[in-house]
Amino acid sequence: MCPMSDLVRALLVLVPLFLLFIGLNIKIIKQDHQAVVERIGGFYKVIGPGVYATIPFIERIAFTSSMIPQNRVVMIEVTADAQPVRITLTWQVMVTDIRQFYYEAEGSMAELESSMVKMVHDRLHDARPVPLDNTLQVLAEKMLASMSERFQEDGLTCMSITLEKSIIQK
């Protein structure tokens, strides 16, 4: 048996394994995205769009987020003048500090959303008469002003909050 054939067989096994190992450690961050890189389990850096190589078993991409504002929509049903009213709460939010958002504000989107729903519900529950559109606009402006500090604490920026009503037909 030729010793060269053993070398060729070894290379046929090792080269694909090496390429697979290297390929799994190349990370692509899409345009308009950013990512948190951890090294040995702790924060290392924030990276923007591009192609990156991570050190196997030492570095990892912990979290990726879009830098484009995201629209979130919640439907709230309240009763006004014994008539069911659907309020559509729309808010536009953007992650501005990905490190702060990932490490300190995990689950904050759901908490912020429930806080805003509670504010709307408390203000409009059993309202008499049915809330007017300008009342909803004023409430949305108050919500934006009162919640902006909380958004910043979580590494977020709220671009806008809108409230729209629709009467639910029985």
Contacts in CASP RR format, 6 or more apart in sequence:
PFRMAT RR
TARGET T0000
AUTHOR 0000-0000-0000
METHOD contacts of the structure
MODEL  1
MCPMSDLVRALLVLVPLFLLFIGLNIKIIKQDHQAVVERIGGFYKVIGPG
VYATIPFIERIAFTSSMIPQNRVVMIEVTADAQPVRITLTWQVMVTDIRQ
FYYEAEGSMAELESSMVKMVHDRLHDARPVPLDNTLQVLAEKMLASMSER
FQEDGLTCMSITLEKSIIQK
21 56 0 8 1.000
24 56 0 8 1.000
25 53 0 8 1.000
25 54 0 8 1.000
25 55 0 8 1.000
25 56 0 8 1.000
26 51 0 8 1.000
26 52 0 8 1.000
26 53 0 8 1.000
26 54 0 8 1.000
27 35 0 8 1.000
27 51 0 8 1.000
27 52 0 8 1.000
27 53 0 8 1.000
27 54 0 8 1.000
27 61 0 8 1.000
28 50 0 8 1.000
28 51 0 8 1.000
28 52 0 8 1.000
29 35 0 8 1.000
29 47 0 8 1.000
29 48 0 8 1.000
29 49 0 8 1.000
29 50 0 8 1.000
29 51 0 8 1.000
29 52 0 8 1.000
29 61 0 8 1.000
29 64 0 8 1.000
30 49 0 8 1.000
31 49 0 8 1.000
32 49 0 8 1.000
32 66 0 8 1.000
32 67 0 8 1.000
32 68 0 8 1.000
33 48 0 8 1.000
33 49 0 8 1.000
33 64 0 8 1.000
33 65 0 8 1.000
33 66 0 8 1.000
33 67 0 8 1.000
34 46 0 8 1.000
34 47 0 8 1.000
34 48 0 8 1.000
34 49 0 8 1.000
34 64 0 8 1.000
34 65 0 8 1.000
34 67 0 8 1.000
34 95 0 8 1.000
34 98 0 8 1.000
35 46 0 8 1.000
35 47 0 8 1.000
35 48 0 8 1.000
35 61 0 8 1.000
35 62 0 8 1.000
35 63 0 8 1.000
35 64 0 8 1.000
35 65 0 8 1.000
35 98 0 8 1.000
36 43 0 8 1.000
36 46 0 8 1.000
36 61 0 8 1.000
36 62 0 8 1.000
36 63 0 8 1.000
36 64 0 8 1.000
36 98 0 8 1.000
36 99 0 8 1.000
36 102 0 8 1.000
37 44 0 8 1.000
37 45 0 8 1.000
37 46 0 8 1.000
37 47 0 8 1.000
37 52 0 8 1.000
37 54 0 8 1.000
37 59 0 8 1.000
37 60 0 8 1.000
37 61 0 8 1.000
37 62 0 8 1.000
38 44 0 8 1.000
38 59 0 8 1.000
38 60 0 8 1.000
38 62 0 8 1.000
39 55 0 8 1.000
39 58 0 8 1.000
39 59 0 8 1.000
40 58 0 8 1.000
41 60 0 8 1.000
43 99 0 8 1.000
43 103 0 8 1.000
44 59 0 8 1.000
46 98 0 8 1.000
46 99 0 8 1.000
54 60 0 8 1.000
54 61 0 8 1.000
62 102 0 8 1.000
63 98 0 8 1.000
63 102 0 8 1.000
65 95 0 8 1.000
65 98 0 8 1.000
65 101 0 8 1.000
65 102 0 8 1.000
66 95 0 8 1.000
67 94 0 8 1.000
67 95 0 8 1.000
68 94 0 8 1.000
69 92 0 8 1.000
69 93 0 8 1.000
69 94 0 8 1.000
69 159 0 8 1.000
70 92 0 8 1.000
70 93 0 8 1.000
70 94 0 8 1.000
71 90 0 8 1.000
71 91 0 8 1.000
71 92 0 8 1.000
72 90 0 8 1.000
72 91 0 8 1.000
72 92 0 8 1.000
72 93 0 8 1.000
72 109 0 8 1.000
72 113 0 8 1.000
73 88 0 8 1.000
73 89 0 8 1.000
73 90 0 8 1.000
74 88 0 8 1.000
74 89 0 8 1.000
74 90 0 8 1.000
74 113 0 8 1.000
74 116 0 8 1.000
74 117 0 8 1.000
75 86 0 8 1.000
75 87 0 8 1.000
75 88 0 8 1.000
75 89 0 8 1.000
76 86 0 8 1.000
76 87 0 8 1.000
76 88 0 8 1.000
76 89 0 8 1.000
76 117 0 8 1.000
76 120 0 8 1.000
76 121 0 8 1.000
77 84 0 8 1.000
77 85 0 8 1.000
77 86 0 8 1.000
77 87 0 8 1.000
77 168 0 8 1.000
78 84 0 8 1.000
78 85 0 8 1.000
78 87 0 8 1.000
78 120 0 8 1.000
78 121 0 8 1.000
78 124 0 8 1.000
78 125 0 8 1.000
78 126 0 8 1.000
78 127 0 8 1.000
79 85 0 8 1.000
79 125 0 8 1.000
79 126 0 8 1.000
80 124 0 8 1.000
80 126 0 8 1.000
80 127 0 8 1.000
80 128 0 8 1.000
80 129 0 8 1.000
80 130 0 8 1.000
80 131 0 8 1.000
81 127 0 8 1.000
81 128 0 8 1.000
81 129 0 8 1.000
81 130 0 8 1.000
83 130 0 8 1.000
83 167 0 8 1.000
83 168 0 8 1.000
84 167 0 8 1.000
84 168 0 8 1.000
84 170 0 8 1.000
85 124 0 8 1.000
85 130 0 8 1.000
85 131 0 8 1.000
85 165 0 8 1.000
85 166 0 8 1.000
85 167 0 8 1.000
85 168 0 8 1.000
86 165 0 8 1.000
86 166 0 8 1.000
86 167 0 8 1.000
86 168 0 8 1.000
87 120 0 8 1.000
87 124 0 8 1.000
87 136 0 8 1.000
87 163 0 8 1.000
87 164 0 8 1.000
87 165 0 8 1.000
88 162 0 8 1.000
88 163 0 8 1.000
88 164 0 8 1.000
88 165 0 8 1.000
88 166 0 8 1.000
89 116 0 8 1.000
89 117 0 8 1.000
89 120 0 8 1.000
89 161 0 8 1.000
89 162 0 8 1.000
89 163 0 8 1.000
90 160 0 8 1.000
90 161 0 8 1.000
90 162 0 8 1.000
90 163 0 8 1.000
90 164 0 8 1.000
91 116 0 8 1.000
91 158 0 8 1.000
91 160 0 8 1.000
91 161 0 8 1.000
91 162 0 8 1.000
92 158 0 8 1.000
92 159 0 8 1.000
92 160 0 8 1.000
92 161 0 8 1.000
93 109 0 8 1.000
93 112 0 8 1.000
93 151 0 8 1.000
93 156 0 8 1.000
93 157 0 8 1.000
93 158 0 8 1.000
93 159 0 8 1.000
94 156 0 8 1.000
94 157 0 8 1.000
94 159 0 8 1.000
95 101 0 8 1.000
95 155 0 8 1.000
95 156 0 8 1.000
96 155 0 8 1.000
96 156 0 8 1.000
96 157 0 8 1.000
97 155 0 8 1.000
98 155 0 8 1.000
100 154 0 8 1.000
100 155 0 8 1.000
101 108 0 8 1.000
101 154 0 8 1.000
101 155 0 8 1.000
101 156 0 8 1.000
104 153 0 8 1.000
104 154 0 8 1.000
104 155 0 8 1.000
105 153 0 8 1.000
105 154 0 8 1.000
105 155 0 8 1.000
105 156 0 8 1.000
108 154 0 8 1.000
108 156 0 8 1.000
112 147 0 8 1.000
112 150 0 8 1.000
112 151 0 8 1.000
112 154 0 8 1.000
112 156 0 8 1.000
115 147 0 8 1.000
115 150 0 8 1.000
116 143 0 8 1.000
116 147 0 8 1.000
116 161 0 8 1.000
119 139 0 8 1.000
119 143 0 8 1.000
119 146 0 8 1.000
120 139 0 8 1.000
120 143 0 8 1.000
120 163 0 8 1.000
123 139 0 8 1.000
124 131 0 8 1.000
124 139 0 8 1.000
130 165 0 8 1.000
130 167 0 8 1.000
131 139 0 8 1.000
131 165 0 8 1.000
133 164 0 8 1.000
133 165 0 8 1.000
136 163 0 8 1.000
136 164 0 8 1.000
136 165 0 8 1.000
137 163 0 8 1.000
139 163 0 8 1.000
140 161 0 8 1.000
140 162 0 8 1.000
140 163 0 8 1.000
141 161 0 8 1.000
143 161 0 8 1.000
144 158 0 8 1.000
144 160 0 8 1.000
144 161 0 8 1.000
147 158 0 8 1.000
147 161 0 8 1.000
148 158 0 8 1.000
151 157 0 8 1.000
151 158 0 8 1.000
END
